Amino acid sequence: MKKSLSVILSVGLASSMVLAGCAKEEAKPAPTGDASKSGEPVTVTLAGWGSSPEEQDLLKQTIQEFESKHPNVKVKYEVIADQYMDVIKTRLIGGEGPDVFYLDAFEAPALIEKGVIEPLDSYVKPEFDVADFEEPLLNAFKVGGKTFGFPKDSSTLAMFYNKKHFEEAGITKPPATWEELQDAAKKLTKTEGGKTVRFGFGVAPELARQMYMAQAFGGKVSDDKGNAAFASPEALKGLQLVVDLHNKDKSSGEPKEVGAGWGGEMFGQGKASIVFEGNWAIPFLNNNYKDLQYATAELPTVNGKKGTMAFTVAYVMNKASKKKEASWELISYLTGKEGMKTWTSKGFALPTRKSVAKELGYDKDPLRGALVAGSAYATPWQAGPTLPTVMNNFNNQFLDAFLGKSSLEDAMKKAQETANKEIAAGK
């Protein structure tokens, strides 16, 4: 998972992509793993983006285990280091896309809409155990009742809190409600010479982190037609809670206000006592701030409801692939219980299957347990093919409101109007 989550998706895929996909579509192969007539193993191409050396080693291990158990299929794995989605789209347009590739939930709706991703439901057998997946994560790749990908890993957001700061402030347990968070953030904020040197709560003022807050009182980020809808009274009610901590209580701040690059760094440096971060923050903190005494908990409830965000990636199949049975063999292993156990065994990524999380002990893990618990009720980082436009306009204006440069209502109305003009112009 990436610590910077505001990724810009270019939704305009040329119509030639659809034509390329249709031109290469064929009758469903016989269930032989697409074995060649010579009896040689079929080679399936798999593409993904770069990650840490440790994660790359785990994926290689998982692929090797797959090949040993499926001698009829060989995997040619390629890392696309830069401009991943641009490269994938270009290759799909040119009819040279990989058989199987990573697809982020954020990117999925636009690509699915273009008809270039193979629906997987017809390949699934009972033993694959679809019900084992956390439902919100699986639903992120379902459109019109069809499943276009199975999530390979995920992370939700959990509350990271500084145990030493809590002890000094006399706070004996992590806040369980937004009201308790508000109270704790005030107690934890520290000023010197009239300047805030430590915020009680570190905030990422972007839609990727605040979508669930817009939904807490029944609001929406976008409507059924893909138009921005975050300026509704219901959405504003949840977002106002975030803004008020900064502008009224003076107990929260964003990383740049204390010279940090992101929430994990802000927290590690002791410039925020609480941040909402994902699984990616754990190795970062453990490697860079070895003396830091911290713990995690589920996010505080808002309006009496549990909520968090979920960031997930699936393996999907190119609809134009000529090796669909072999491609499904690979996908079903990588997202099956055995393959997922190997891939997530070191904790760099968290399982999307409940049974794997339990078997690896992540559901009881002192740091990862809260992240696993959130998977059952999380809001996936996804809101249809227009989300990039919605996100860009939200982020541009929400930051101004958070910093007190404009009212939240005015900022969100301006952002919504601009977003919807851009969406209409793109139709």
Disulfide bonds with the S-S distance in Angstrom:
none
